[in-house]
Amino acid sequence: MIIEALELKNYRNYNELEIEFDSGKNILYGDNAQGKTNILEALYLCSTTKSHRGSKDKDIINFKENEAHIKLKVVKNEVPYRIDIHLKKSKTKGIAINGIPIKKASDLFGIVNVIFFSPEDLSIIKNGPAERRRFIDMELCQIDKVYLHNLVSYNKIVNQRNKLLKDLSFNFDKSLYDTLDIWDIQLSDYGNKIIKRREEFILQINDIILDIHKKLTGGKETIHLRYEPNVGENELEDKIRASREKDIKLKTTNVGPHRDDMGFYLEEIDLRKFGSQGQQRTAALSLKLSEIELVKTIINDNPILLLDDVMSELDSNRQNYLIDSINDTQTIVTCTGLDEFIENRINVNKIYRIVEGTASLYQLEK
């Protein structure tokens, strides 16, 4: 899988941009606030339909304009794809694949498999469970269409049930209350499927992360992940029913996989609570490298790696391990300077200098 080219129009600080990528290592370098991360965001959006920053479409469009366009050319299994995304301030985004509009944004998932790695990801272990759930969901949605369908359906039901709970809290109506039975059955059905797939995913990651983490720590640490569901797969429906009065009082659904977590352990030490910053960052790097290997296995191809200014956050040993691990992976890296790549003699195939929403090819002196 290779991204060949990207075109942007009225996208954030880019009026117009055309950029071609090498199949190896690509560097986007320049000062802060010049637009480097915006390019990675556009690539991520073409893979997942969403900004990695959580931005709304209207906030991505250049503030002087009402629309923005993204065009991505990618080759997967020797088949060329062109993805066109039309962002509008007042309407839902339009997406076309090879010139054919798609009805659901979720139909885009799985065409381009990207793994995004930023300094914020190094904090995934010490931050709250929402970020760890998001990691699981975004990866599974890219590689498993059934999971994507179940998650979208589950989230819709949670939102509809929460609206009903708010109505009941303000004005209790017996006939309205009885409709909770329908929502609870559906919530349990989709929720159980999500729990089961997440369990499988954590097991798959565990098979990979152990060896990677041992190499990163020189064999000093043994890591394992634990799936920590809010409620077990076979007891979800009963727990949802038992929580009804509490849910009405708090106006929200308190039980279900939308409250799950993932634990990181060195032997029996919980890294979320007792790990040093160095241990937490090393575990986060191990997780990302495991993600790359898992996706390779599942799609039988290499995903595309997007590294957003993450090299400067790693010491030289971890930098070298990361680079050695992705020799066969197309990588697009943002950074503020080239010194770390030159000093470590990292093989770079293409370099662009990014200045105020423009990209120009840069030649390294030999």
Secondary structure by P-SEA (a helix, b strand, c coil): ccccbbbbcccccccbbbbbbcccbbbbcccccccaaaaaaaaaaaacccccccccccccccccccbbbbbbbbbcccbbbbbbbbbbccccbbbbcccccccccccccccbbbbbbcccccccccccaaaaaaaaaaaaaaccaaaaaaaaaaaaaaaaaaaaaaaaaacccaaaaaaaaaaaaaaaaaaaaaaaaaaaaaaaaaacaaaaaaaaacccbbbbbbbcccccccaaaaaaaaaaaaaaaaccccccccccbbbbbcccccccccccaaaaaaaaaaaaaaaaaaaaaaacbbbbbbbccccccccaaaaaaaaaaccccbbbbbbccaaaaaaacccccbbbbbcccbbbbbbccc
